[in-house]
Amino acid sequence: MRSDFLDGRTLDRLIGITRQINGIRYTIDALISERHQPWFNERWVVFEAASQQNNNRLIVKMRFQCNPCLVESAVYRTAAVTWGMGSFDAECLALRECEGSDATPKLLAQARLVHDHYDIYPGGYVSVIVMSKVAGQRIVEFLRDLTDDEKQTIRADLIQILEYMRLKNWNFAEPQPDQIFTTGPLAKPLWLAYQVLDETPKNPTPGHPSRLTRST
């Protein structure tokens, strides 16, 4: 089983369902990854989908609010919602500001919707990002076959990408190798942003798992 599903694959039932986002309908075709984010009391699910407007293949990331009753502290229930909303806004901003590198997905649409009856917490919020699908395959799929020179080329390209992000006042931490895509060993790699663009909340709890964070 892929590491993406270590904490459970629970939303396969959404495959085949059509969702309308900003006036455009998208049909969900495949479940790519699914993770629970306890700091935000959300479940982050990434789907591959097709636009009914032009049949383009793209990525839909949905951040489902979980039942607040699962959070023991009443104070933290409120904080989790605030942090989750802030993280979503930061993720959208990061995608917009970093797309000039041509190394991250393009933000196509964003919306805050309400859970349908077949979702995990009917009546709760679901924050949705629609983004372009990056080309190529995960570098980790052929990492063992790379020569030292090819690995050095990939490192150099990644340094350029990270420097571009840094100059946009974004810092990347906790990198995930399986989120780097390329069309070939010597081609420019692409950061797959659907799990790594988020922001540490204000006054975070010590040990909060920040990833891509805004510099101050």
Secondary structure, 3 states (H helix, E strand, C coil): CCHHHCCCCCCHHHCCCEEEECCEEEEEEEEEEEEEECCCCEEEEEEEEEECCCCCEEEEEEEEECCHHHCCCHHHHHHHHHHHHHHHHHHHHHHHHHHHHCCCCCEEEEEEEECCCCCCCCCCEEEEEEEECCCCEEHHHCHHHCCHHHHHHHHHHHHHHHHHHHHCCEEECCCCHHHEEECCCCCCCEECHHHCCCCCCCCCCCCCCCCEEECC
